[in-house]
Amino acid sequence: MNRKPVIKHLNDFDGRTIVISDIHGNDTLFARLLEKCKYVPVKDRLILLGDLVEKGYENLATLHRIMDLCKYNEVYAIMGNCDFVAKNILFSYRLEYLRHVLQNRDGSLLHEMAKEAGIEPLSNETDMNEWAAALRHAYLDELIFLNDLPHVLITPTTIFAHSGIEDEETIADDFRFVMTRFRFDEEDKHFSRRVVVGHMPVSEYCLRKADFNPRVNYEKNIISIDGGNIVKKAGQLNALILHPAWMETISEDLLDSVKVLHTTRPHNFAPFYLNWSDGEVEVLETREHQSLVFSASLGRRFWIDNEFLQDHKGSNFTSYEMPLTIGESVKLVNVWSHKAQIKKNGILGWTDVSNLELSDEQKARPVDLN
């Protein structure tokens, strides 16, 4: 298998360029975001930054929508690490590893393909070579479409990659270096052209307030746009819209909107957020509702609600109490005890449930640590 990144060069574009990353098989949200952006085929350029499928539950619908969109001029999709499953099936590549991945992933394009084609669900007894052959027979066009996607798009002003690049001249020696970079924004790199990437949810860079909106690093000329759609309970699908002289962002999620009943002006002193990758904590004391923990990443001790502790990890816990104004709407993320995690303008925080108009069903939802 040729491992050199496939690079496609594009000319400058006079209209809007709409960039969306990490759709993860969420066709409902993808369609809603395109509508919210008022996307017009051909008039607008549309760039999809990879991880088009996997982890969500509308993978075939998402893929077919993207294949249809790509029939228009000025629509370009690139390959993300999750889209690599197409290569696994087409070339019977690392099939035992693929079995392990799929047995731990409910939402998958390949699960949907097998079900739709009447192929036996994957199990420990499945002959992976026969299973791959059956999927190729039923969905060859779809698999070839994903397999043939480029890894990088380059315009005179911008480089688009799924997770990052090594440098502007060579891009990378191996396609995995553009698909699987971890925290690209924190690498010691600076670029003359802006580099737009997805892959890493932007909230994973946050230690004070969890912000799911696109992150612009002007010093390094890096724009990270993965809003954590599907992989984060509070996640959203972001669109970065590049105009010839300015840019804007539009976001959408599937969270419930709830009405605010009271105005609050809490005093937040040094708020913090435990993201997933830095969520390891040492439990110092455990009580009925909270535990005293120490976080090496934050360099501090604090009390954390026990609902957010699992296997010595405090993933996606925030101490930021959200200021609220009566009559406004916020997005509901989690409810526990007398508290609710909410999102406003892409920022995660919490408030007392008495400040929100919640249904009995909403009050009874379990906490999701993703």
Buried (B, 14 or more C-beta within 10 A) or exposed (E): EEEEBBBEEBEEBEBBBBBBBBBBBBBBBBBBBBEEBEBEBEEBBBBBBBBBBBBBBBBBBBBEBBBEBBEEEBBBBBBBBBBBBBBBBBBBBBBEEBBEBBEEBEBBBBBBBBEEEEBEEBEEEBEBEEBBEBBBEBBEEBBEBBBEBBBBBBBEEBBBBBBBBBEBEEBBEEBBBBBBBEBBBEBEBEBEEBBBBBBBBBBBBBBBBBBBBBBBBEEBBBBBBBBBBBBBBBBBBBBBBBEEEEBEBBBBBBBBEBEBBEEBEBEBEEBBBBBBBBBBBEBEEEEEEBBBBEBEBBEEEBBBBBBBBEEEBBBBBBBBBBEBEEEEBBBBBBBBEEBBBBBBEBBBBBBBBEBBEBEEEBEEBEBEBE
